[in-house]
């Protein structure tokens, strides 16, 4: 999907460059693409929030803005470890991306059973683990894929536990004068199931089921 305005980061690049989140993506693979922690959104060409359209497997992710509960963005509902490829489209391409893509669009693709089944292989697996010292989090992700004749299936599960993002502040207490990070515990669970049925003539029917839960206390 390479073009003057579109670049792709595939699964091989994600693994070789140890890209574990959207911040790593901008630092190690996509120059000019940044992640805004304050708004939990991707910044392309100086624009972020709802000006950058985000989609997972072609399904648009709605932009959240709940000032009462302090919730914004929508990227917290995505398990980054379940992704197999990321397309970055720079610029407003209304004919291809639709509305809400003034700065560009981010197209995320989850793992398919065909990604783990090469040649005539009947089964394939994937296991990866990582640690992030920034929030002292540990992640574990496992996937199992198989095929029976023209039927392909995939089950993928992910788990991540961590704490607050550390800062250099030393002032505690309550209110606006506090500079230390607020204590927090993060617990994230993800489950993905895919079923592909190939038909004559090169057609394919697909069924995808996903469960995602992220708690921050």
Buried (B, 14 or more C-beta within 10 A) or exposed (E): EEEEEBBBBBBEBBEEBEBBBBBBBBBBBBEEBBBBEEBBBBBBBEBBBBBBBBBBBEEBBEBBEEEEEEEBBBBBBBBBBBBBBBBBBBBBBEEEBEEBBBBBBBBBBBBBBBBBBEEEEEEBEBEEEBEBEEBBBEBBBBBBBBBEEEEBBBBBBBBBBBBBBEEEEEEEEEEEEEEBBEEEEBEBBBBBBBBBBBEEEEEEEEEBEBEBEBEEE
